[in-house]
Amino acid sequence: MDRDLVLLSLMRKYEIEGIECQKALALSSRSSFKIGGKADLAVFPKNDSELEYVVAYLMDREIPYIVVGNGSNILFEDEGYRGCVIFTEKMNEVAVDGNRVTAGAGVSFTALAVTAKNASLTGLEFAYGIPGSTGGAVVMNAGAYGGEVAEVLESCTLYDAEKCELRTLRKDEMDLSYRHSIFFENKNLICISATFTLKDGNKDEIDAVMRDLMQRRRSKQPLEYPSAGSVFKRPAPDMFAGKMIEDSGLKGYTVGGAQVSEKHAGFIINIGNATASDVLGLVKHIQGVVRQNYGVELECEIRRVGCGE
């Protein structure tokens, strides 16, 4: 059957089931980079049952799909996505139980930090200002300013699309390391929610730390421009991609509408109508220059999503 007809039937099916969906969604509108073509279909499940239903339905009909949070660490390609993009943003329930906080995959990581603060729980201050979702933060083992997910994560509930089952993994079962988790090796695993174990703290002191971190972000990062955050992983614990890029004289280097930020060389920003091709061309140029200058291969940490995904 023609894929367009299949997607149209899926859309009608989801509407009947009460699952929000949208045909021909402009992915640029869902990307912090403000870049990307159209997705054939976008679906917004509200809970794990709806997500399981959607994934099973797509797999049965061999329709390609991807699961994303709020598009903050993603480069959607100019050609868009031929298939279905599942957004977890409506899976946003949060529960506090003593010093444990459980959040759905779609909960903003910054909002989660605020929830913890309001409960006088310390440990998630580093998350304040990180633009991703909780699910994305767990998958990436996100971190900043000396903190990272692995330090406070207790467990993760996930859906295994291959086995069609929900299960919960303890932190020590998730192969967590620098910007890495078990999700990178098994694309059939989808983060549903995560539980964090925190410590009792003073609300005012927690708030002061969070405000300080946000001020540091504003002063050092180009938050006024669309971007996908830090572009490259640290090559080694004592090596910083941004410094190597800056010392290579690449601040301000531009390809089309994509530019190496003059404020922080570890960021590529969209200075106006940048395309995914512009960004990828700039990434390749940066990697080539740093390789020549330092003999180091920079690894991109931004997820690239397109027709070949």
C-alpha positions as CSV (number, residue, x, y, z in Angstrom):
1,M,0.0,0.0,0.0
2,D,1.2,3.6,-0.7
3,R,2.8,5.0,2.4
4,D,0.8,8.2,2.2
5,L,-2.4,6.1,2.3
6,V,-1.0,4.1,5.3
7,L,-0.1,7.3,7.2
8,L,-3.6,8.7,6.5
9,S,-5.2,5.6,7.8
10,L,-2.9,5.8,10.9
11,M,-3.9,9.4,11.4
12,R,-7.6,8.5,11.3
13,K,-7.0,5.5,13.6
14,Y,-5.1,7.7,16.2
15,E,-7.9,10.3,16.1
16,I,-10.4,7.6,16.9
17,E,-8.2,6.4,19.7
18,G,-7.9,9.9,21.0
19,I,-4.1,10.2,20.4
20,E,-3.0,13.6,19.1
21,C,-1.4,13.5,15.7
22,Q,-0.5,15.8,12.9
23,K,0.3,15.2,9.3
24,A,3.2,17.0,7.4
25,L,4.6,18.6,10.6
26,A,7.3,21.1,10.0
27,L,10.2,19.7,12.1
28,S,11.8,23.1,12.3
29,S,9.0,24.2,14.5
30,R,10.0,21.5,17.0
31,S,13.7,22.0,16.9
32,S,15.8,24.3,19.1
33,F,18.0,24.7,16.0
34,K,14.9,25.9,14.0
35,I,16.0,23.6,11.2
36,G,14.4,20.7,9.4
37,G,11.9,19.6,6.7
38,K,8.5,18.0,7.3
39,A,7.7,14.7,8.9
40,D,5.1,12.6,7.2
41,L,3.3,12.2,10.5
42,A,3.9,13.3,14.1
43,V,2.2,11.7,17.1
44,F,2.0,13.0,20.7
45,P,1.2,10.1,23.1
46,K,0.1,11.2,26.6
47,N,1.3,8.0,28.5
48,D,3.1,4.7,28.1
49,S,0.0,2.9,26.9
50,E,-0.5,5.2,24.0
51,L,3.2,5.1,23.2
52,E,3.2,1.3,23.2
53,Y,0.1,1.3,21.0
54,V,1.6,3.7,18.4
55,V,4.9,1.9,18.2
56,A,3.3,-1.6,17.8
57,Y,1.0,-0.2,15.1
58,L,3.9,1.3,13.2
59,M,6.1,-1.8,13.5
60,D,3.3,-4.1,12.3
61,R,3.0,-2.0,9.2
62,E,6.8,-1.5,8.7
63,I,6.5,2.3,9.0
64,P,9.8,3.9,10.1
65,Y,9.6,5.8,13.3
66,I,11.7,7.7,15.8
67,V,11.1,8.9,19.3
68,V,12.3,12.3,20.4
69,G,11.8,14.7,23.4
70,N,11.6,18.4,22.7
71,G,14.1,18.5,19.8
72,S,16.9,20.3,21.7
73,N,19.8,18.0,20.9
74,I,18.7,17.1,17.4
75,L,19.5,18.2,13.8
76,F,16.5,17.4,11.6
77,E,17.6,17.1,8.0
78,D,16.3,19.4,5.3
79,E,14.5,16.6,3.5
80,G,12.4,15.9,6.7
81,Y,11.5,12.4,7.9
82,R,9.7,9.8,5.8
83,G,7.7,8.1,8.5
84,C,6.4,8.9,11.9
85,V,8.1,11.1,14.6
86,I,6.8,10.3,18.1
87,F,7.2,13.2,20.5
88,T,7.1,12.4,24.3
89,E,6.4,16.0,25.5
90,K,2.9,15.1,26.7
91,M,4.3,12.3,28.9
92,N,5.0,14.9,31.6
93,E,3.8,13.6,34.9
94,V,6.0,14.2,38.0
95,A,5.7,12.6,41.4
96,V,7.7,13.3,44.6
97,D,7.9,10.6,47.2
98,G,10.3,11.5,50.1
99,N,13.7,12.0,48.5
100,R,12.7,10.2,45.3
101,V,11.4,12.1,42.2
102,T,9.9,10.2,39.3
103,A,9.4,12.0,36.0
104,G,7.9,11.1,32.6
105,A,10.2,11.2,29.6
106,G,8.7,14.4,28.3
107,V,9.2,16.4,31.4
108,S,11.5,19.4,30.8
109,F,14.8,18.7,32.6
110,T,14.8,22.3,33.8
111,A,11.3,21.9,35.1
112,L,12.4,18.8,37.0
113,A,15.1,20.7,38.7
114,V,12.5,23.3,39.8
115,T,10.3,20.5,41.1
116,A,13.2,19.2,43.2
117,K,14.0,22.6,44.5
118,N,10.4,23.2,45.5
119,A,10.5,20.0,47.5
120,S,13.8,21.1,49.1
121,L,15.7,18.3,47.5
122,T,19.2,18.8,46.3
123,G,21.2,17.0,43.5
124,L,19.5,18.2,40.3
125,E,20.7,21.8,40.4
126,F,23.0,21.1,37.4
127,A,19.9,20.3,35.3
128,Y,18.6,23.9,35.6
129,G,19.0,25.5,32.2
130,I,19.6,22.3,30.3
131,P,17.1,22.6,27.5
132,G,16.3,18.9,26.9
133,S,13.7,16.5,28.2
134,T,14.2,14.1,31.1
135,G,14.1,11.2,28.7
136,G,16.7,12.8,26.5
137,A,18.8,13.6,29.5
138,V,18.8,10.0,30.7
139,V,19.6,8.6,27.2
140,M,22.5,11.0,26.9
141,N,23.6,10.9,30.5
142,A,23.5,14.6,30.3
143,G,25.6,16.8,32.6
144,A,26.9,20.2,33.2
145,Y,28.9,22.2,35.8
146,G,30.2,19.1,37.5
147,G,27.0,17.1,37.7
148,E,25.5,14.4,35.5
149,V,22.4,12.1,35.4
150,A,24.4,9.1,36.5
151,E,25.1,10.6,39.9
152,V,21.4,11.0,40.9
153,L,19.6,8.4,38.7
154,E,18.1,5.5,40.5
155,S,16.3,3.6,37.7
156,C,14.6,4.0,34.3
157,T,11.4,2.5,33.1
158,L,11.6,1.7,29.4
159,Y,9.6,0.1,26.6
160,D,11.4,-2.6,24.6
161,A,9.7,-2.4,21.2
162,E,11.3,-5.6,20.0
163,K,10.0,-7.6,22.9
164,C,6.8,-5.5,23.3
165,E,7.3,-5.2,27.1
166,L,7.8,-2.6,29.7
167,R,10.7,-3.1,32.2
168,T,12.7,-1.2,34.7
169,L,16.5,-1.0,34.8
170,R,18.6,0.0,37.7
171,K,21.2,2.6,37.2
172,D,24.0,-0.1,37.2
173,E,22.2,-2.0,34.4
174,M,22.2,1.0,32.0
175,D,25.9,1.2,31.0
176,L,26.2,4.8,31.9
177,S,29.3,6.7,30.9
178,Y,30.2,10.1,29.5
179,R,27.3,11.1,27.2
180,H,26.4,7.4,26.8
181,S,23.8,4.8,28.0
182,I,22.4,1.4,27.0
183,F,20.0,3.2,24.6
184,F,22.8,3.9,22.1
185,E,23.4,0.1,21.6
186,N,19.8,-0.9,21.5
187,K,17.6,1.4,19.3
188,N,14.5,-0.7,20.3
189,L,14.6,0.7,23.8
190,I,12.5,3.8,24.6
191,C,12.7,5.7,27.8
192,I,9.3,6.1,29.5
193,S,10.2,7.6,32.8
194,A,13.1,7.9,35.3
195,T,13.4,8.0,39.1
196,F,16.0,10.1,40.8
197,T,17.3,9.7,44.4
198,L,18.1,13.1,45.9
199,K,19.1,14.5,49.3
200,D,17.3,16.8,51.7
201,G,18.5,20.4,51.3
202,N,17.7,24.0,51.9
203,K,15.3,25.5,49.3
204,D,16.9,28.9,49.4
205,E,20.4,27.5,49.0
206,I,19.3,25.3,46.2
207,D,17.7,28.3,44.5
208,A,20.8,30.3,44.9
209,V,22.9,27.6,43.2
210,M,20.4,27.3,40.3
211,R,20.4,31.1,39.8
212,D,24.2,31.2,39.7
213,L,24.3,28.4,37.1
214,M,21.8,30.1,34.9
215,Q,23.7,33.3,35.1
216,R,26.9,31.5,34.1
217,R,25.1,29.9,31.2
218,R,23.8,33.3,30.0
219,S,27.2,34.9,30.2
220,K,29.1,32.1,28.4
221,Q,26.6,30.5,26.0
222,P,24.8,31.9,23.0
223,L,21.3,31.4,24.3
224,E,20.0,34.3,22.2
225,Y,20.4,32.2,19.0
226,P,18.8,28.9,17.9
227,S,21.2,26.0,18.5
228,A,21.4,22.4,19.6
229,G,23.7,23.1,22.6
230,S,27.2,21.8,22.7
231,V,28.1,20.2,19.4
232,F,31.1,17.9,20.2
233,K,31.9,15.6,23.0
234,R,35.1,16.1,25.0
235,P,37.8,14.1,23.3
236,A,39.3,13.3,26.7
237,P,38.6,14.3,30.4
238,D,41.3,17.0,30.2
239,M,40.5,18.2,26.6
240,F,37.8,20.6,25.6
241,A,36.4,20.7,22.1
242,G,35.4,24.4,22.4
243,K,38.9,25.5,23.4
244,M,40.5,23.6,20.5
245,I,38.0,25.1,18.1
246,E,38.6,28.6,19.5
247,D,42.4,28.2,19.4
248,S,42.1,27.1,15.8
249,G,40.7,30.5,15.0
250,L,37.3,29.2,14.1
251,K,35.1,31.5,16.2
252,G,32.7,33.3,13.8
253,Y,33.5,30.9,10.9
254,T,30.3,30.6,8.9
255,V,28.8,28.2,6.3
256,G,25.6,29.5,4.9
257,G,23.4,30.4,7.9
258,A,25.4,28.3,10.4
259,Q,28.1,29.9,12.4
260,V,30.6,28.9,15.1
261,S,29.5,31.1,18.0
262,E,31.7,34.0,18.8
263,K,30.6,33.7,22.4
264,H,31.4,30.0,22.9
265,A,33.2,28.0,20.2
266,G,31.6,24.7,21.3
267,F,28.3,25.9,19.9
268,I,27.1,26.1,16.3
269,I,24.3,28.7,16.0
270,N,21.6,29.5,13.4
271,I,22.2,33.1,12.5
272,G,19.4,33.1,9.9
273,N,17.8,30.5,7.7
274,A,20.5,27.9,8.3
275,T,19.9,24.5,6.7
276,A,20.9,21.1,8.0
277,S,23.4,21.0,5.1
278,D,25.0,24.2,6.4
279,V,25.4,22.8,9.8
280,L,26.8,19.5,8.6
281,G,29.2,21.3,6.3
282,L,30.4,23.4,9.2
283,V,30.8,20.4,11.4
284,K,32.9,18.7,8.8
285,H,35.1,21.8,8.4
286,I,35.6,22.1,12.2
287,Q,36.5,18.4,12.4
288,G,39.0,18.7,9.6
289,V,40.8,21.7,11.1
290,V,41.0,20.3,14.6
291,R,42.2,17.0,13.2
292,Q,45.0,18.8,11.3
293,N,45.9,21.0,14.3
294,Y,45.7,18.4,17.1
295,G,45.4,15.0,15.6
296,V,42.1,14.6,17.4
297,E,38.8,13.4,15.9
298,L,35.9,15.4,17.3
299,E,32.8,13.3,17.8
300,C,29.5,15.1,17.3
301,E,27.0,14.6,20.1
302,I,24.0,16.1,18.3
303,R,21.6,13.4,17.0
304,R,21.1,13.6,13.2
305,V,17.6,12.6,12.2
306,G,16.5,12.2,8.5
307,C,15.3,9.9,5.8
308,G,18.1,7.4,6.5
309,E,17.5,7.2,10.3
